[in-house]
Structures are given as C-alpha cells and as structure tokens.
Amino acid sequence: MAQREQHAPAQARVDSWTWSVRLFRTRSAAAEACRGGHVRVNGAPAKPAQPVRPGDEVRIRVGGLERIVVVERIVTKRVGAAIAAQCLIDRSPPPPPRELLAAMPRRDRGAGRPTKRERRETDRLLGRDSR
C-alpha cells in the first residue's frame, strides 16, 4: 500500500474527484453540477476540469442542502465508502430538523404566484418579517 501512495497524483479534476469519493452517483452528474454552478472550490465557481489538491475546500449544493468537504487525499478512480471517507473531511452543517421542513408551507403546482397576504404570512413564518 505504501508504494501506491507514493504514486498518488498531486491533483485531480474536481468532477472526477467528487465522483470518486461518492459525492455524486455518476461522473456526468458531477460535471453537470459543475457546469450548473453548484460546485465551488475555495469559494470560486468550479468548471469540471478545475484541479483540486489536498487542503482545498469543495462546496456542493445538492437537493437544497450544501455539503462542505475538505480534500484530504486525491483519488481518481471510484473507491469504496470506507476509503472515500478517508479522502475527505466533512464539514457540512447538520441538516435541518424534519419538523422544520414539514412545517414549511407548500403551494400546489400550477396555483400561480402567492398573493401579497400569503407572501407576508410565509415571511412571518420563516422569520423574515420586516416589522
């Protein structure tokens, strides 16, 4: 194993690395997230071919949640979950409680824009009340 670590690459493409450490199911999904602006490396939007090195901070926005990971080790081939966990440090904030997500009001699809009164009620519920 020591021989393999000596030949470890110094950098990798961000789409390849995020797929390798199982942050995305497919490499094409990782590349699409990069092109869509959902991946940032050290605070800057990342293109799929942007290199990542150990110590870089990668922020990924998936499903309305943000994952923040720090690159610990570079891998270019997909690895098992146990090895993938060793390749990154997860600094993601804890997900919001399910009760909070369930309490958020949902509009029926096709119901149009909310009225001013509905928008004020939503803002009050979310704590964005200007008063």
C-alpha positions in Angstrom: 0.0 0.0 0.0 2.9 2.4 0.7 4.0 2.0 -2.9 0.6 3.1 -4.2 0.5 6.2 -2.1 3.9 7.3 -3.5 2.4 7.3 -6.9 -0.7 9.2 -5.9 -1.4 12.1 -8.2 -0.9 15.6 -6.7 -4.2 16.9 -8.2 -7.3 15.7 -9.9 -10.3 17.2 -11.8 -13.0 18.3 -9.5 -15.7 16.3 -11.3 -13.6 13.2 -11.2 -12.7 13.6 -7.5 -16.2 14.3 -6.4 -17.4 11.2 -8.2 -14.6 9.1 -6.9 -15.3 9.9 -3.3 -19.0 9.2 -3.8 -20.4 12.7 -3.6 -22.2 12.1 -6.9 -23.6 8.9 -8.4 -22.1 9.4 -11.8 -19.2 11.5 -13.2 -21.6 13.1 -15.7 -23.8 14.2 -12.8 -20.7 15.7 -11.1 -19.7 17.5 -14.4 -23.3 18.8 -14.8 -23.3 20.1 -11.3 -20.1 22.0 -12.0 -21.5 23.5 -15.2 -24.6 24.5 -13.4 -22.7 26.4 -10.8 -23.5 24.1 -7.9 -19.8 23.3 -7.1 -17.3 25.7 -5.7 -13.6 25.2 -5.0 -12.1 27.5 -2.4 -15.1 29.9 -2.8 -14.9 30.2 -6.6 -17.3 28.5 -9.0 -15.6 25.4 -10.5 -15.6 24.1 -14.0 -15.5 20.3 -14.4 -11.8 20.3 -15.3 -10.6 22.5 -12.4 -7.9 20.8 -10.4 -8.3 20.1 -6.7 -5.4 19.5 -4.4 -5.2 18.3 -0.8 -6.4 21.1 1.5 -8.9 22.6 -0.9 -12.4 23.3 0.3 -15.2 22.0 -2.0 -18.7 23.2 -1.6 -21.5 21.2 -3.3 -25.2 22.2 -3.4 -27.4 19.1 -3.9 -31.1 18.8 -3.2 -31.3 22.2 -1.5 -28.5 21.2 1.0 -24.9 22.3 1.0 -22.1 19.9 1.6 -18.8 21.3 2.6 -15.8 19.0 2.3 -12.0 19.4 2.5 -9.8 17.4 0.2 -7.7 15.1 2.3 -6.3 12.7 -0.3 -6.6 12.6 -4.1 -8.2 9.6 -5.8 -9.1 9.4 -9.5 -10.8 6.1 -9.6 -14.1 5.3 -7.7 -13.4 3.8 -4.3 -15.4 2.1 -1.7 -17.2 4.0 1.0 -14.6 3.3 3.7 -11.7 4.6 1.6 -13.8 7.5 0.3 -14.4 8.6 3.9 -10.6 8.8 4.4 -10.2 11.0 1.3 -12.2 13.9 2.7 -13.1 15.8 5.8 -16.8 16.5 6.0 -17.5 20.0 7.4 -21.1 20.1 6.3 -23.6 21.8 8.7 -26.2 19.4 10.2 -29.3 19.1 8.1 -32.4 21.0 9.3 -34.8 19.0 11.5 -37.6 17.2 9.7 -40.2 19.1 11.7 -38.9 22.4 10.2 -39.1 21.0 6.7 -42.6 19.6 7.2 -43.8 22.9 8.7 -42.9 24.9 5.5 -45.9 25.8 3.5 -46.2 24.3 0.1 -48.2 25.7 -2.8 -50.0 23.4 -5.2 -48.3 23.1 -8.5 -49.9 25.5 -11.0 -51.6 27.6 -8.3 -49.9 30.7 -9.6 -47.9 33.3 -7.6 -48.7 33.8 -4.0 -50.8 36.8 -3.1 -49.2 39.6 -1.1 -51.1 38.4 2.0 -49.8 34.8 1.5 -46.2 36.1 1.0 -46.4 38.1 4.2 -47.6 35.0 6.1 -44.8 33.0 4.7 -42.2 35.6 5.5 -43.6 35.8 9.1 -43.4 32.0 9.4 -39.8 31.9 8.2 -38.7 34.8 10.5 -38.1 37.2 7.6 -40.7 39.6 9.0 -39.5 43.2 8.4 -41.5 44.5 11.4 
